[in-house]
Amino acid sequence: MENTTKDYTHIKGWGIDADPENEPTYPMKKYTGDDHNRLNWIRPVQQPPSVEILHSNERPNLSAVFGTPVPPSGISGAIRRYAFKYSEGSYGHWLPLILADKINVIEGLIDDVKQGHIPNIFAEKGLKSEWKYNRKAFVQKAFIGALITTAVVAIVLKKKK
């Protein structure tokens, strides 16, 4: 056991690819020595950022290529900026991002109404297929939604009196 730092043969499957004749692409692969040159690659030209890009605080810079279709904005954008102050391994990062997604849906609905488009929430949420194939769950969700809405309205009206 004192040799375990240098000898890993006690681990099942260790060194399985060490023998080139036991390598899955042998003999088709032509070894040119370039397999090890990939460690010395040159970073591609940086894509210029045209909008605010949120990236992990664990990375010193942006990745070479990134998406820019929807920059963070509004309340959900502020929550996203807050979330990216935390490590990707913490709840402080992921839970605010989930909340920001939910808020972004509401912001999108408000934007649709502002632009004169009335969203068809029934169709967009797939409720037609749920009614057709999973009617019990649909009725249950509708009942719970109605119950929660009634409770909220009752609480608001009670506070007004």
N, C-alpha and C positions, 0 to 999 in steps of 0.2 A: 504493500500500500504506500510505502514511502516514495515510490517511483511514479505515482499518479500524475505529478505535475508535467512529466515528459512523456509518459506512455499512456495513451488514451485507448489502447486496444480493449480495455475492459468495458468500453461503451459500445453497445450493439450498433453496428453500422458505421463506426468510426473509420475513416480512411477508405471508405468504399470506392471512392473515385481516385485513389492514389495510384492504382495500377492503370497505365494508359491502355492496356489491352483489355481491361474490364470496363472501359469507359463507353457509354451508350453509343457515341458517334464513331467509335473506332470500327473499322479502318477508314471510314468515309472521310472523316475530318482530316484535313491536311494541316499539321501543326507548322506554323511559320515563325513562331516566337512572338507574334503580334498579340497573342492572348494576354501577355503580361504588360504590353505597352499601353493598355487602356487605363492603367493607373496614372499615366502622365498626360491625361487629356487636357486640351485647351478649352476653357470655358467659352461657350457660344456668346455671340454679341447679345448684350442685354436688350430685351424688348423695352422700348421707352414707355414709362407709365403715363397714361393720358388722363386717368382718374385716380381717386384715392384707392389704394390697394392695401387691404389688411393682411398682415402675415404674422406668423408665429413669432413670439418674442424669443424663441429658441434659435431662430435663424438670424444671422447678422444682416442679411440683405434679401432682396426679392429673388425668387427663382428666375431662371432665364426666360421662361415663357409663362404667362398667366392670363386668365380671363378677365375681361373688362365689361361684360354686358350690363351689369347692374351694380353701380357703385353704392356704398352704404349711404342712406339718407334717412331723414326723419327720426322718429323715436327708435325704430329698429336699428338704424345706423348708429345711434348713440350707444345703444346696448351692445352692439357688435364691437364698437371701439373699446368699450369697457371690458368685454370678454377677452379681447386680444392682449390685455395687460397681464393675463395669467397664463401659466404654462398649459400646454395641451394635455397634460396628465392630470389636471385638476377639475373639480366640479365647477370652480369659479370661471372656467373657460367654456365648458360645454353647456351647462344649464342656462346661462344667459343667451347663448346662441340659439338654443331651442326656443326660449321665450321670444327672442328677436324674430325668429321665423314665424311664430304665431302672430305677432304684432304686425309683421310685414304683410300677412294675408289681409288683415283688417285695413291697413294703409292702402293696399292694392284695390280693395273694394271701394274705399272712399275716392281714390283716384279715378276709378271707372265711372262712378256716379258723377264726379266733377266734370268729366269729359262727355257726359251725356249718354254713357253706355250703362244700361241696367244689366248687371250680371245675372246669368241663369244659374244660381247656386245649386238648384236641384240637379241639373245636368252635369255641372262641373264637379260636383262631389260624387258622382256615380250613383245617385240615389235611385235612379230608374232600375238599374241592374240589381241593386240591393233589394228593392221592392219585389223584383221578379224572382231572385234566387235565394234571398235570405230574409224573408218577410218578417219572421219572428224577431230578429235582431233590429230590423228597421222600426217595427212598432215599439220595441223596448226603448230604442234611442229617442224616438219621437215622444214617448211618454215621459221619459226622464228629462228631456229638454223642456217640455211643457211644464213639468213640475218645478224645475229650477227657475224658469221664467216667471211662473206664478209666484214663487217664493220671493224672488227679487222685487217684483212689482208690489207685492204686499208689504214688504219691508220699507220700500221707498214711500209708498202711500202712508204708512203708519208714522214714519218720521216727519212727513209734511204736516200731519195733524198735530 
